[in-house]
Amino acid sequence: MVRWAMHSLLWTERFDVEPEPVVKKAKALGFDGIEIYVSPAQIGTFKKAKVMRALQDARLGCIGCTC
């Protein structure tokens, strides 16, 4: 089965600050998940628990990426 996700940089630079609006938009558009960009400088301070709560509430999956 093909699963479709949107990339977090389409709508926000720092996904973990306020993830709820982006999660709701992705869900409303029919995506199965979100590819979340975390810059190398953010890795130590990224609010994983906040992001995971928003994703779980919307029943969306995720994958992280950095460069």
SULGI-V126832 format. One record per residue. N is the residue number from 0. RES is the residue in one letter. PHI is phi in degrees with one decimal (* if undefined). PSI is psi in radians with two decimals (NA if undefined). OMEGA is omega in whole degrees, -180 to 180 (NA if undefined). Layout:
# SULGI-V126832
<<N:RES:PHI:PSI:OMEGA> <N:RES:PHI:PSI:OMEGA>>
This chain:
# SULGI-V126832
<<0:M:*:2.37:176> <1:V:-82.1:2.32:176> <2:R:-115.6:2.42:-177> <3:W:-112.0:2.37:179> <4:A:-133.7:2.71:173> <5:M:-106.8:2.74:179> <6:H:-92.4:2.33:-176> <7:S:-59.1:-0.52:-179> <8:L:-68.3:-0.20:175> <9:L:-63.9:-0.57:-173> <10:W:-123.7:-0.23:-179> <11:T:-159.0:2.62:178> <12:E:-85.8:-0.68:-179> <13:R:-119.3:1.62:-172> <14:F:-62.7:-0.57:-172> <15:D:-80.4:-0.15:-179> <16:V:-72.3:-0.92:176> <17:E:-138.5:1.39:-176> <18:P:-73.8:-0.42:-172> <19:E:-56.6:-0.84:-179> <20:P:-60.8:-0.68:-180> <21:V:-70.5:-0.72:179> <22:V:-61.5:-0.78:180> <23:K:-63.7:-0.69:179> <24:K:-65.7:-0.77:179> <25:A:-62.1:-0.75:179> <26:K:-63.6:-0.79:-179> <27:A:-63.1:-0.54:180> <28:L:-83.6:-0.06:175> <29:G:91.0:0.22:178> <30:F:-72.1:2.71:178> <31:D:-92.1:-0.29:-178> <32:G:-171.7:-3.06:-179> <33:I:-134.4:2.34:171> <34:E:-91.3:2.02:-172> <35:I:-101.6:2.10:176> <36:Y:-85.9:2.29:174> <37:V:-127.1:2.06:180> <38:S:-68.4:2.70:179> <39:P:-54.4:-0.61:180> <40:A:-69.6:-0.39:-178> <41:Q:-91.6:-0.21:-172> <42:I:-54.9:-0.72:-178> <43:G:-75.9:-0.32:-176> <44:T:-117.2:0.02:-178> <45:F:-61.9:2.28:-176> <46:K:-85.2:1.37:-175> <47:K:-61.6:-0.74:-177> <48:A:-63.1:-0.72:179> <49:K:-63.1:-0.76:180> <50:V:-66.0:-0.80:-179> <51:M:-61.9:-0.68:177> <52:R:-59.8:-0.82:-179> <53:A:-62.1:-0.75:179> <54:L:-66.9:-0.73:179> <55:Q:-65.2:-0.72:178> <56:D:-59.3:-0.62:-179> <57:A:-91.8:-0.06:-178> <58:R:57.8:0.81:177> <59:L:-112.9:2.55:175> <60:G:-89.7:3.05:178> <61:C:-153.9:2.80:170> <62:I:-141.9:2.50:179> <63:G:-101.1:2.69:175> <64:C:-146.8:2.71:176> <65:T:-150.7:3.10:177> <66:C:-148.2:NA:NA>>
